[in-house]
Amino acid sequence: MSSKPNENTGDLKTAVKIAMELLSKDRSQLAREQAEEILRHYPDEVNSLFVVAVAIGDQGDSDEALDRLQALVKRAPDFALAQQELGFVYADKGQLNEAIEALQRAVAIEPKLPASWKLMGELYLADEDEKSAAEAMNQYLLTSSEEPDLIRAVNLFKAGKIPQAERLCRRFLYENPTNVTAINLLADIAIELGVLDDAENLLERCLELAPDFHMARLNYTHVLSKREKLQQALAQVDHMLEVEPRKKFTLLITRAAIFVKMGDFERALSCYEYLLSNYPPREKITLSYAHALKTVGQQKKAIAAYRQTIDLKPSFGDAYWSLANLKTFRFKDADIEAMRVEIDKSTCTLEDHFHLCFALGKALGDRQQYEESFLYYQRGNNIKKKHERYDAEKNESATRKIKMVCSSDLFSAAKGQGCKAPDPIFIVGLPRSGSTLLEQILASHSQVDGTKELIEILSIVRRLGAKKKKTDLSRYPELLADLNASQLDELGQEYIDRTRIQRGEAPFFIDKMPNNFLHVGFISLVLPNAKIIDARRHPMATCFSGYTQLFASGQRFTYGLSNIGRYYRDYVEVMDHWDEVLPGKVLRVQYEDVVSDTEAQVRRMLDYCELPFEENCLQFHQTERAVRTASSEQVRQPIYSAGLEHWRNYEPHLDKLKDSLAGVLERYPI
């Protein structure tokens, strides 16, 4: 029964209050009837208009709800709850930009709207904007908590005073051990510090106490994904899809990203195609879709998806760079002009700017306009160098420490220990040294699975270092001398277990993480039967190719000619050390030799890996598999020598690089 209002103001307020209460108790139909009765007498009563719009949305007609809410906020733009509900409906329909804008309007009117901040954090996280997600989540904590100490801890965290925030949060938790808001905040602090194992444990505890804490579960999913615990991450997404079907759009984005990390591109592509067919196209989704298509070798479709991304957002530098990063793609005149226009706009973001710089560097280099090409590469590198803040001295110190700790005596004492699994074949070196080519050759063998640049060795080493803060000193590599036989075996087995999800059925698999060259000693201790191949290329070619490559993450040393030259020098120094203390352990394969005499080098690698020769390894470019690096299109073609001397086109600008390679360059004729 609806309550009929009369002209008495008190009765109207009571009737509206009843409608709002019914709505808050999820009794949508009764709420709608009550509000519609009010509107028969007072057709402009905004609260009743709001109740009807929300009820219609709850009953499944999101289009009608959207129309009504848009009309309502036009009539009453300062109605915070209507703006919030508009954000909810936009989110349900997959219109992330519009949803975030509506939620921002809501909190601008009324900052104390926890639901708005919470959803905003979830949307930012789905959009891979972790910084904005954290800021929104902090505001959610502030608006949903009444504990003064917890509010102070959040404000300290927001201000970047991490140690103080952590101390206060821990003290509060000591007195309130089941406060899930505080546990989630401490997990956010751990994520900020890069201590993901602590974050994982905290979020597990949070969800034990509050299984319906969606933001914590979403955080937990992302931490699991970062730690490569992909099956567990997928299980969390599936759980959320079951209990919160209204959030299908954002959850499918997360699900697709997990499938990509798992190497399950068939299901990833299916997710992206569903999203693009059932929701308005969004540039970050079309970009991810294009990346997945590129990885599985569907270049024409990938180019079309990259083009669609640019149509959706003409300033999107990442889309232009992704086209350039296909290596075999060539830009048209109109593309170059469009990039020039976007890069010179005052509204061009820093991220779009450096992406466009690298894309223009590649586009102009392909046209043999090397002078201007280099200027754009230099401009992009200068931006990235300032942002990345790579410390060459610190890397040289780490190299010296590795050499000092990893002596012949260390390996002699551990002889016969470690996990005996022969499965892994590590390909190490520097990016752009031909490692993807070597992987493609070996992965064409019937007994070898190609995977990707696996993070497991780096992750285990980081954990062994036991750093709780970025400023702490790592215990690695010194602790290697303290590991007993049982620990070495367990660490090797842990690596085998953690990488299993990336493998197929072949007895051997490739780990192509180039940075593992620093950890050859650790690998030899925990996996003594693993094979290790050093992919080596002329230092000038390697370093300049790295300088012209914009990496999605990591490889901070590449942004600057002196930095990359010094890093190459450190790499050679540590590889020389492994040759000395582990003679015969590492097979060095020179890229130029593979180009000049492919079959001889293929046979040499197979002999080293104790694999029989297979003709498929010579026809590697015909092998159909996912290739997830910048060389994905190049390794799908027969070997060509055109790129060997590409750096010489830029030689007048490379004196800094030559100077930084002193002592190494002499090994190679110029």
C-alpha positions as CSV (number, residue, x, y, z in Angstrom):
1,M,0.0,0.0,0.0
2,S,1.4,3.4,-0.9
3,S,1.0,6.3,1.5
4,K,-1.1,9.2,0.0
5,P,0.4,12.6,0.7
6,N,-1.8,15.6,1.2
7,E,-0.9,19.2,0.9
8,N,0.4,19.3,4.4
9,T,4.2,19.7,4.1
10,G,4.8,17.3,7.0
11,D,2.8,14.6,5.3
12,L,4.8,15.1,2.1
13,K,8.1,14.7,4.0
14,T,6.8,11.6,5.7
15,A,5.6,10.1,2.4
16,V,9.0,10.8,0.8
17,K,10.8,9.4,3.8
18,I,8.8,6.2,3.5
19,A,9.7,5.9,-0.2
20,M,13.4,6.4,0.5
21,E,13.4,3.9,3.3
22,L,11.7,1.3,1.2
23,L,14.3,1.8,-1.5
24,S,17.2,1.5,1.1
25,K,15.7,-1.9,2.1
26,D,15.7,-3.2,-1.5
27,R,11.9,-3.1,-1.7
28,S,12.1,-1.5,-5.1
29,Q,8.6,-2.1,-6.3
30,L,6.9,-0.7,-3.2
31,A,9.3,2.2,-3.2
32,R,8.4,2.9,-6.8
33,E,4.6,2.7,-6.1
34,Q,5.0,5.1,-3.1
35,A,7.1,7.6,-5.2
36,E,4.7,7.5,-8.2
37,E,1.8,8.2,-5.8
38,I,3.7,11.3,-4.6
39,L,4.4,12.4,-8.1
40,R,0.7,12.2,-9.1
41,H,0.2,15.1,-6.7
42,Y,3.7,16.7,-6.8
43,P,5.1,15.9,-10.3
44,D,8.4,17.9,-9.7
45,E,9.3,16.3,-6.3
46,V,12.9,15.5,-7.0
47,N,13.4,12.8,-4.3
48,S,10.4,10.9,-5.7
49,L,11.8,11.2,-9.2
50,F,15.0,9.8,-7.8
51,V,13.3,6.9,-6.2
52,V,11.4,5.9,-9.4
53,A,14.6,6.1,-11.5
54,V,16.6,3.9,-9.0
55,A,13.7,1.4,-8.7
56,I,13.5,1.1,-12.5
57,G,17.2,0.4,-12.6
58,D,16.9,-2.2,-9.9
59,Q,14.2,-3.8,-11.9
60,G,16.5,-4.3,-14.9
61,D,15.7,-1.4,-17.2
62,S,19.0,0.5,-17.1
63,D,18.3,2.5,-20.3
64,E,15.1,4.0,-18.8
65,A,16.9,4.5,-15.5
66,L,19.7,6.3,-17.3
67,D,17.3,8.6,-19.2
68,R,15.4,9.5,-16.0
69,L,18.6,10.2,-14.0
70,Q,20.1,12.3,-16.7
71,A,16.9,14.4,-16.8
72,L,16.9,14.6,-13.0
73,V,20.5,15.9,-12.7
74,K,19.9,18.4,-15.4
75,R,16.9,19.7,-13.4
76,A,18.7,19.4,-10.0
77,P,22.5,19.4,-10.7
78,D,23.4,19.6,-7.0
79,F,21.5,16.5,-6.1
80,A,24.5,14.4,-4.9
81,L,22.7,11.1,-4.6
82,A,21.3,11.4,-8.1
83,Q,24.8,12.1,-9.4
84,Q,26.0,9.0,-7.5
85,E,23.3,6.8,-8.9
86,L,24.0,8.1,-12.3
87,G,27.6,6.9,-11.8
88,F,26.4,3.5,-10.7
89,V,24.2,3.1,-13.9
90,Y,27.0,4.3,-16.2
91,A,29.3,1.8,-14.5
92,D,26.8,-1.0,-15.1
93,K,26.6,-0.1,-18.8
94,G,30.4,-0.1,-19.1
95,Q,30.7,3.7,-19.6
96,L,33.7,4.2,-17.3
97,N,34.6,7.8,-18.2
98,E,31.0,8.9,-17.7
99,A,30.7,6.9,-14.5
100,I,33.8,8.4,-13.0
101,E,32.8,11.9,-14.0
102,A,29.4,11.5,-12.4
103,L,30.9,10.1,-9.2
104,Q,33.4,13.0,-9.1
105,R,30.4,15.4,-9.4
106,A,28.7,13.6,-6.5
107,V,31.6,13.9,-4.1
108,A,32.3,17.5,-5.1
109,I,28.7,18.2,-3.9
110,E,28.9,15.9,-0.9
111,P,32.4,14.6,0.0
112,K,31.0,12.2,2.6
113,L,29.6,9.6,0.1
114,P,31.5,6.4,0.9
115,A,29.8,4.4,-1.9
116,S,30.9,7.0,-4.5
117,W,34.5,6.8,-3.4
118,K,34.4,3.0,-3.2
119,L,33.0,2.5,-6.7
120,M,35.4,5.2,-8.1
121,G,38.3,3.2,-6.6
122,E,37.1,0.0,-8.2
123,L,36.6,1.7,-11.6
124,Y,40.1,3.2,-11.5
125,L,41.6,-0.1,-10.6
126,A,39.8,-1.8,-13.5
127,D,41.2,1.0,-15.7
128,E,44.7,0.2,-14.5
129,D,45.0,3.6,-12.8
130,E,46.4,2.4,-9.5
131,K,47.4,5.8,-8.2
132,S,43.9,7.2,-8.7
133,A,42.4,4.0,-7.3
134,A,44.5,4.3,-4.1
135,E,43.5,8.0,-3.7
136,A,39.8,7.1,-4.1
137,M,40.1,4.2,-1.7
138,N,41.8,6.4,0.9
139,Q,38.8,8.8,0.7
140,Y,36.5,5.9,1.1
141,L,38.3,4.9,4.3
142,L,38.1,8.5,5.5
143,T,34.4,8.8,4.9
144,S,33.5,5.3,6.2
145,S,35.4,5.4,9.5
146,E,34.7,7.3,12.7
147,E,38.0,6.2,14.4
148,P,40.3,9.3,14.9
149,D,43.5,7.3,14.9
150,L,42.5,5.5,11.7
151,I,41.6,8.7,10.0
152,R,45.0,10.2,11.0
153,A,46.7,7.1,9.6
154,V,44.9,7.5,6.3
155,N,45.8,11.2,6.1
156,L,49.5,10.3,6.8
157,F,49.4,7.7,4.0
158,K,47.8,10.2,1.6
159,A,50.5,12.7,2.5
160,G,53.2,10.2,1.6
161,K,54.3,9.7,5.2
162,I,54.4,6.0,4.9
163,P,56.4,4.9,8.0
164,Q,54.3,7.1,10.3
165,A,51.1,5.8,8.8
166,E,52.3,2.2,9.2
167,R,53.2,2.7,12.8
168,L,49.9,4.3,13.7
169,C,47.9,1.7,11.8
170,R,49.7,-1.1,13.5
171,R,49.2,0.4,16.9
172,F,45.5,0.8,16.1
173,L,45.2,-2.8,14.9
174,Y,46.9,-4.1,18.0
175,E,44.0,-2.6,20.0
176,N,41.4,-3.4,17.3
177,P,42.6,-6.6,15.6
178,T,39.4,-7.3,13.7
179,N,38.9,-3.8,12.2
180,V,38.8,-4.7,8.5
181,T,39.2,-1.0,7.4
182,A,42.6,-0.9,9.2
183,I,43.7,-4.2,7.9
184,N,42.9,-3.1,4.3
185,L,44.8,0.2,4.9
186,L,47.8,-1.8,6.2
187,A,47.6,-3.9,3.0
188,D,47.6,-0.7,0.9
189,I,50.7,0.4,2.7
190,A,52.4,-2.9,2.0
191,I,51.5,-2.6,-1.7
192,E,53.0,0.9,-1.7
193,L,56.2,-0.5,-0.2
194,G,56.2,-3.4,-2.7
195,V,55.9,-6.0,0.1
196,L,53.3,-8.1,-1.7
197,D,53.5,-11.2,0.4
198,D,52.5,-9.1,3.5
199,A,49.7,-7.5,1.4
200,E,48.4,-10.9,0.4
201,N,48.3,-12.2,4.0
202,L,46.6,-9.0,5.2
203,L,43.9,-9.1,2.6
204,E,43.3,-12.8,3.2
205,R,42.6,-12.0,6.9
206,C,40.5,-9.0,5.8
207,L,38.3,-11.3,3.7
208,E,38.0,-13.9,6.4
209,L,36.5,-11.3,8.7
210,A,34.4,-9.5,5.9
211,P,33.8,-11.8,2.9
212,D,31.6,-9.1,1.3
213,F,34.3,-6.4,1.3
214,H,34.4,-6.1,-2.5
215,M,37.2,-3.5,-2.7
216,A,39.4,-5.7,-0.5
217,R,38.7,-8.7,-2.7
218,L,39.5,-6.7,-5.8
219,N,42.7,-5.6,-4.2
220,Y,43.5,-9.2,-3.2
221,T,42.9,-10.3,-6.8
222,H,45.3,-7.7,-8.2
223,V,48.0,-8.7,-5.6
224,L,47.6,-12.4,-6.5
225,S,47.9,-11.5,-10.1
226,K,51.1,-9.4,-9.5
227,R,52.5,-12.4,-7.6
228,E,51.7,-14.7,-10.6
229,K,49.2,-16.7,-8.5
230,L,46.9,-16.6,-11.4
231,Q,44.6,-19.5,-10.7
232,Q,43.8,-18.1,-7.3
233,A,43.3,-14.6,-8.8
234,L,40.9,-16.1,-11.4
235,A,39.0,-17.9,-8.7
236,Q,38.5,-14.5,-6.9
237,V,37.2,-12.9,-10.1
238,D,34.8,-15.8,-10.7
239,H,33.5,-15.5,-7.1
240,M,32.9,-11.7,-7.6
241,L,31.1,-12.3,-10.9
242,E,28.8,-14.7,-9.1
243,V,27.9,-12.5,-6.2
244,E,28.1,-9.1,-7.9
245,P,26.8,-9.6,-11.4
246,R,26.2,-5.8,-11.8
247,K,29.9,-5.3,-11.8
248,K,30.4,-7.7,-14.8
249,F,32.0,-5.1,-17.0
250,T,34.9,-4.2,-14.7
251,L,35.4,-7.8,-13.5
252,L,35.6,-9.1,-17.1
253,I,38.4,-6.5,-17.8
254,T,40.3,-8.0,-14.8
255,R,39.5,-11.5,-16.0
256,A,40.8,-10.9,-19.5
257,A,44.1,-9.4,-18.0
258,I,44.6,-12.6,-15.9
259,F,44.1,-14.8,-19.0
260,V,46.7,-12.8,-20.8
261,K,49.2,-13.3,-18.0
262,M,48.3,-17.1,-18.0
263,G,49.0,-17.2,-21.7
264,D,45.4,-18.3,-22.4
265,F,44.9,-15.9,-25.3
266,E,41.9,-17.8,-26.6
267,R,39.9,-17.0,-23.5
268,A,41.4,-13.5,-23.2
269,L,40.3,-12.6,-26.7
270,S,36.9,-14.0,-26.0
271,C,36.6,-11.7,-23.0
272,Y,37.7,-8.7,-24.9
273,E,35.3,-9.5,-27.8
274,Y,32.4,-9.9,-25.4
275,L,33.2,-6.5,-23.8
276,L,33.5,-4.8,-27.2
277,S,30.3,-6.3,-28.5
278,N,28.2,-5.7,-25.4
279,Y,29.4,-2.4,-24.1
280,P,30.5,0.9,-25.6
281,P,34.1,0.6,-26.9
282,R,36.7,2.0,-24.6
283,E,40.3,2.9,-25.7
284,K,42.1,0.9,-23.1
285,I,40.1,-2.2,-23.9
286,T,40.6,-1.9,-27.6
287,L,44.3,-1.4,-26.9
288,S,44.5,-4.5,-24.7
289,Y,42.5,-6.4,-27.4
290,A,45.0,-5.3,-30.0
291,H,48.0,-6.4,-27.9
292,A,46.4,-9.9,-27.5
293,L,45.8,-10.1,-31.3
294,K,49.4,-9.1,-31.9
295,T,50.7,-11.7,-29.5
296,V,49.0,-14.5,-31.3
297,G,50.1,-13.3,-34.7
298,Q,46.8,-11.8,-36.0
299,Q,48.5,-8.7,-37.2
300,K,45.8,-7.3,-39.5
301,K,43.2,-7.5,-36.8
302,A,45.7,-6.0,-34.3
303,I,46.3,-3.0,-36.6
304,A,42.6,-2.5,-37.0
305,A,42.1,-2.6,-33.2
306,Y,45.0,-0.1,-32.7
307,R,43.4,2.1,-35.4
308,Q,40.1,1.9,-33.5
309,T,41.9,2.9,-30.3
310,I,43.2,6.1,-32.0
311,D,39.8,6.9,-33.4
312,L,38.4,6.7,-29.8
313,K,41.2,8.8,-28.4
314,P,43.3,10.6,-31.1
315,S,45.9,11.8,-28.5
316,F,46.5,8.2,-27.2
317,G,50.3,7.9,-27.6
318,D,50.4,4.3,-26.4
319,A,48.3,3.3,-29.4
320,Y,50.7,5.0,-31.9
321,W,53.7,3.5,-30.1
322,S,52.1,0.0,-30.2
323,L,51.8,0.3,-34.0
324,A,55.4,1.4,-34.2
325,N,56.3,-1.5,-31.9
326,L,55.1,-4.0,-34.4
327,K,58.4,-3.2,-36.1
328,T,57.2,-4.4,-39.5
329,F,54.4,-1.7,-39.6
330,R,54.9,1.5,-41.6
331,F,53.1,4.8,-40.8
332,K,51.4,6.8,-43.5
333,D,51.9,10.5,-44.0
334,A,48.6,11.3,-42.3
335,D,49.6,9.3,-39.3
336,I,52.9,11.2,-38.9
337,E,51.0,14.5,-39.3
338,A,48.4,13.5,-36.7
339,M,51.2,12.6,-34.2
340,R,52.9,15.9,-34.8
341,V,49.6,17.7,-34.2
342,E,48.9,15.8,-30.9
343,I,52.4,16.1,-29.5
344,D,52.4,19.9,-29.9
345,K,49.0,20.4,-28.1
346,S,49.2,22.0,-24.7
347,T,46.7,19.3,-23.5
348,C,49.1,16.5,-24.4
349,T,49.8,14.5,-21.2
350,L,53.4,13.5,-20.2
351,E,52.6,9.9,-20.9
352,D,51.1,10.5,-24.3
353,H,54.1,12.8,-25.0
354,F,56.9,10.3,-24.6
355,H,54.9,7.5,-26.3
356,L,54.4,9.8,-29.3
357,C,58.2,10.7,-29.2
358,F,59.2,7.1,-29.5
359,A,56.5,6.4,-32.2
360,L,57.7,9.4,-34.3
361,G,61.3,8.3,-33.8
362,K,60.5,5.0,-35.3
363,A,58.3,6.4,-38.1
364,L,60.9,8.9,-39.2
365,G,63.7,6.4,-39.0
366,D,61.8,4.1,-41.3
367,R,61.8,7.0,-43.8
368,Q,65.6,7.4,-43.3
369,Q,65.0,10.8,-41.7
370,Y,67.6,9.9,-39.1
371,E,68.4,13.4,-37.8
372,E,64.9,14.2,-36.8
373,S,64.3,10.6,-35.8
374,F,67.1,10.8,-33.3
375,L,65.8,14.1,-31.9
376,Y,62.5,12.5,-31.1
377,Y,64.1,9.4,-29.5
378,Q,66.3,11.7,-27.4
379,R,63.3,13.7,-26.4
380,G,61.4,10.6,-25.3
381,N,64.4,9.2,-23.5
382,N,65.0,12.4,-21.6
383,I,61.4,12.4,-20.2
384,K,61.7,8.7,-19.2
385,K,65.1,9.1,-17.7
386,K,63.9,11.8,-15.5
387,H,60.9,9.8,-14.4
388,E,62.7,6.4,-13.9
389,R,65.7,7.8,-12.0
390,Y,67.9,4.8,-12.7
391,D,71.1,4.6,-10.5
392,A,74.0,3.3,-12.5
393,E,76.3,3.4,-9.4
394,K,73.9,1.2,-7.5
395,N,73.9,-1.3,-10.3
396,E,77.7,-1.4,-10.5
397,S,77.8,-2.0,-6.7
398,A,75.3,-4.9,-7.1
399,T,77.6,-6.4,-9.8
400,R,80.6,-6.2,-7.5
401,K,78.7,-7.7,-4.6
402,I,77.6,-10.7,-6.8
403,K,81.1,-11.3,-7.9
404,M,82.4,-11.2,-4.4
405,V,79.8,-13.5,-2.9
406,C,79.4,-16.0,-5.7
407,S,82.9,-17.6,-5.6
408,S,84.1,-20.9,-6.9
409,D,84.2,-22.1,-3.3
410,L,80.4,-21.4,-2.9
411,F,79.6,-23.6,-5.9
412,S,82.0,-26.3,-4.9
413,A,80.5,-26.5,-1.4
414,A,77.0,-26.9,-2.9
415,K,77.9,-29.5,-5.5
416,G,75.2,-32.2,-5.8
417,Q,72.6,-30.1,-4.0
418,G,69.5,-28.3,-5.3
419,C,66.4,-29.4,-7.2
420,K,67.4,-31.9,-9.9
421,A,64.7,-31.0,-12.3
422,P,66.2,-30.4,-15.8
423,D,63.1,-28.7,-17.2
424,P,64.1,-25.0,-17.4
425,I,66.1,-23.5,-20.3
426,F,67.0,-19.9,-19.3
427,I,67.7,-17.3,-22.0
428,V,69.5,-14.3,-20.4
429,G,71.1,-11.2,-21.7
430,L,70.0,-7.7,-22.5
431,P,66.7,-6.8,-24.2
432,R,67.0,-6.5,-28.0
433,S,69.8,-9.0,-28.2
434,G,68.0,-11.6,-30.1
435,S,66.7,-13.5,-27.2
436,T,63.2,-13.8,-28.7
437,L,64.7,-15.3,-31.8
438,L,66.5,-17.9,-29.8
439,E,63.3,-18.6,-27.8
440,Q,61.3,-19.0,-31.0
441,I,63.9,-21.4,-32.4
442,L,63.9,-23.6,-29.3
443,A,60.2,-23.4,-28.8
444,S,59.7,-24.8,-32.3
445,H,61.2,-28.1,-30.9
446,S,58.6,-30.7,-30.0
447,Q,60.1,-31.2,-26.5
448,V,60.2,-27.5,-25.6
449,D,57.5,-25.1,-24.5
450,G,57.9,-21.3,-25.0
451,T,56.5,-19.2,-22.2
452,K,57.4,-15.6,-21.6
453,E,59.7,-13.4,-19.5
454,L,58.8,-15.2,-16.2
455,I,59.2,-13.2,-13.0
456,E,59.7,-16.1,-10.6
457,I,63.5,-16.0,-10.2
458,L,63.4,-12.2,-9.6
459,S,60.4,-12.7,-7.2
460,I,62.2,-15.4,-5.1
461,V,65.4,-13.4,-5.0
462,R,63.5,-10.4,-3.8
463,R,61.8,-12.4,-1.1
464,L,65.2,-13.8,0.0
465,G,66.5,-10.3,0.3
466,A,63.9,-9.7,3.0
467,K,63.5,-6.0,2.3
468,K,60.5,-4.6,4.2
469,K,61.1,-1.1,2.9
470,K,62.6,0.4,-0.2
471,T,65.4,1.9,1.8
472,D,66.3,-1.4,3.6
473,L,69.5,-3.2,2.6
474,S,68.9,-6.6,0.9
475,R,70.3,-9.7,2.4
476,Y,70.8,-11.1,-1.2
477,P,73.3,-12.3,-2.4
478,E,75.1,-12.7,1.0
479,L,72.5,-15.2,2.3
480,L,73.3,-17.7,-0.5
481,A,76.2,-18.9,1.6
482,D,73.8,-19.7,4.4
483,L,71.4,-21.9,2.5
484,N,71.5,-25.6,3.3
485,A,70.8,-28.5,1.0
486,S,67.2,-28.8,2.0
487,Q,66.6,-25.0,1.3
488,L,68.3,-25.1,-2.1
489,D,66.1,-28.0,-3.1
490,E,62.9,-26.3,-1.8
491,L,63.7,-23.1,-3.7
492,G,64.3,-24.9,-6.9
493,Q,61.1,-26.9,-6.5
494,E,59.2,-23.7,-5.7
495,Y,60.4,-22.3,-9.0
496,I,59.2,-25.4,-10.9
497,D,55.9,-25.3,-9.2
498,R,55.2,-21.6,-9.7
499,T,56.0,-21.7,-13.4
500,R,53.9,-24.8,-14.1
501,I,50.9,-22.7,-15.0
502,Q,52.8,-21.1,-17.9
503,R,53.8,-24.5,-19.5
504,G,52.3,-27.0,-21.8
505,E,52.9,-30.7,-21.9
506,A,56.5,-30.6,-23.2
507,P,59.3,-31.9,-20.8
508,F,61.3,-28.6,-21.1
509,F,60.3,-25.0,-21.1
510,I,62.0,-21.6,-21.7
511,D,62.2,-18.7,-19.2
512,K,63.2,-15.7,-21.2
513,M,63.6,-13.1,-18.5
514,P,66.7,-11.2,-19.7
515,N,67.5,-9.8,-16.2
516,N,68.2,-13.3,-14.8
517,F,71.8,-12.9,-16.0
518,L,72.6,-11.4,-12.7
519,H,71.2,-14.5,-10.9
520,V,73.0,-17.2,-12.9
521,G,74.7,-18.2,-9.6
522,F,71.5,-18.6,-7.7
523,I,69.9,-20.6,-10.6
524,S,72.9,-22.9,-10.6
525,L,72.6,-23.5,-6.9
526,V,68.9,-24.2,-6.8
527,L,68.5,-25.8,-10.3
528,P,71.9,-27.3,-11.1
529,N,70.5,-29.2,-14.2
530,A,68.9,-26.1,-15.8
531,K,70.4,-24.9,-19.1
532,I,71.4,-21.2,-19.4
533,I,71.9,-19.5,-22.8
534,D,73.4,-16.0,-23.0
535,A,71.9,-14.1,-26.0
536,R,74.7,-11.7,-27.0
537,R,74.7,-9.1,-29.7
538,H,77.2,-6.3,-30.7
539,P,77.1,-3.7,-27.9
540,M,76.4,-0.8,-30.1
541,A,73.5,-2.6,-31.8
542,T,72.1,-3.8,-28.5
543,C,72.4,-0.6,-26.7
544,F,71.0,1.6,-29.4
545,S,68.1,-0.8,-30.1
546,G,67.3,-0.6,-26.4
547,Y,67.5,3.2,-26.4
548,T,64.9,3.3,-29.2
549,Q,62.6,0.9,-27.4
550,L,59.9,2.1,-25.0
551,F,59.3,-0.7,-22.5
552,A,56.0,-1.2,-20.8
553,S,57.7,-1.6,-17.4
554,G,61.2,-2.2,-16.0
555,Q,64.4,-1.9,-18.0
556,R,65.0,1.6,-16.5
557,F,68.6,1.5,-17.5
558,T,67.7,1.9,-21.2
559,Y,66.7,5.6,-21.0
560,G,70.0,7.3,-21.6
561,L,73.0,6.5,-23.8
562,S,75.5,6.5,-20.9
563,N,73.2,4.5,-18.6
564,I,72.6,1.7,-21.1
565,G,76.3,1.6,-22.1
566,R,77.3,1.2,-18.4
567,Y,74.7,-1.4,-17.9
568,Y,76.0,-3.4,-20.8
569,R,79.4,-3.2,-19.4
570,D,78.1,-4.5,-16.0
571,Y,76.4,-7.3,-17.8
572,V,79.6,-8.4,-19.6
573,E,81.5,-8.2,-16.4
574,V,79.2,-10.5,-14.5
575,M,78.9,-12.9,-17.4
576,D,82.7,-13.1,-17.5
577,H,82.5,-13.9,-13.8
578,W,80.1,-16.8,-14.4
579,D,82.4,-18.2,-17.1
580,E,85.2,-18.1,-14.6
581,V,83.5,-19.7,-11.5
582,L,81.0,-21.9,-13.5
583,P,83.0,-23.0,-16.5
584,G,80.8,-24.4,-19.3
585,K,77.6,-23.7,-17.4
586,V,76.5,-20.9,-19.8
587,L,76.3,-21.2,-23.6
588,R,76.9,-17.9,-25.3
589,V,75.1,-17.4,-28.6
590,Q,76.1,-14.4,-30.7
591,Y,73.2,-13.0,-32.6
592,E,75.3,-12.1,-35.6
593,D,76.4,-15.8,-35.9
594,V,72.8,-16.9,-35.9
595,V,72.1,-14.6,-38.8
596,S,75.2,-15.6,-40.8
597,D,74.9,-19.4,-40.2
598,T,71.6,-20.3,-38.7
599,E,71.8,-24.0,-38.9
600,A,75.2,-24.3,-37.2
601,Q,74.0,-22.2,-34.3
602,V,70.7,-24.1,-34.0
603,R,72.5,-27.4,-33.9
604,R,74.9,-25.9,-31.3
605,M,72.0,-24.8,-29.0
606,L,70.2,-28.2,-29.4
607,D,73.4,-30.1,-28.6
608,Y,73.9,-28.0,-25.5
609,C,70.3,-28.6,-24.4
610,E,70.8,-32.3,-25.1
611,L,67.9,-32.3,-27.6
612,P,67.8,-34.1,-30.9
613,F,67.9,-31.9,-34.1
614,E,64.5,-31.2,-35.5
615,E,63.9,-29.4,-38.9
616,N,61.1,-27.3,-37.3
617,C,63.8,-25.4,-35.5
618,L,65.0,-24.0,-38.8
619,Q,61.5,-23.2,-39.9
620,F,60.9,-21.3,-36.6
621,H,59.0,-18.5,-38.4
622,Q,56.2,-20.9,-39.2
623,T,55.7,-21.9,-35.6
624,E,52.3,-20.7,-34.3
625,R,52.6,-19.6,-30.7
626,A,52.1,-16.5,-28.6
627,V,55.1,-14.2,-28.6
628,R,54.9,-11.5,-26.0
629,T,57.8,-9.2,-26.8
630,A,58.6,-6.3,-29.1
631,S,60.1,-8.8,-31.6
632,S,56.8,-10.7,-32.0
633,E,56.4,-9.9,-35.7
634,Q,60.1,-10.2,-36.6
635,V,60.4,-13.8,-35.4
636,R,57.5,-14.7,-37.6
637,Q,59.6,-14.0,-40.6
638,P,62.8,-15.7,-41.9
639,I,66.1,-14.3,-40.6
640,Y,67.3,-11.2,-42.3
641,S,70.4,-9.2,-41.8
642,A,69.1,-5.7,-42.6
643,G,68.9,-4.7,-39.0
644,L,72.5,-5.7,-37.9
645,E,74.0,-2.3,-38.7
646,H,71.0,-0.1,-38.2
647,W,72.7,1.8,-35.4
648,R,75.3,3.2,-37.9
649,N,72.6,5.5,-39.3
650,Y,72.7,7.3,-36.0
651,E,76.4,7.0,-35.3
652,P,77.1,10.8,-35.3
653,H,74.9,11.0,-32.1
654,L,76.4,8.1,-30.3
655,D,79.7,9.3,-28.8
656,K,78.3,9.1,-25.3
657,L,77.4,5.5,-25.8
658,K,80.8,4.6,-27.2
659,D,82.5,6.3,-24.2
660,S,80.4,4.4,-21.7
661,L,81.3,1.1,-23.4
662,A,85.0,1.6,-22.9
663,G,86.7,-1.8,-22.3
664,V,83.9,-3.7,-23.9
665,L,83.7,-2.2,-27.3
666,E,87.3,-3.2,-28.0
667,R,86.1,-6.9,-28.1
668,Y,84.1,-6.1,-31.2
669,P,85.2,-4.7,-34.5
670,I,83.5,-1.5,-35.5
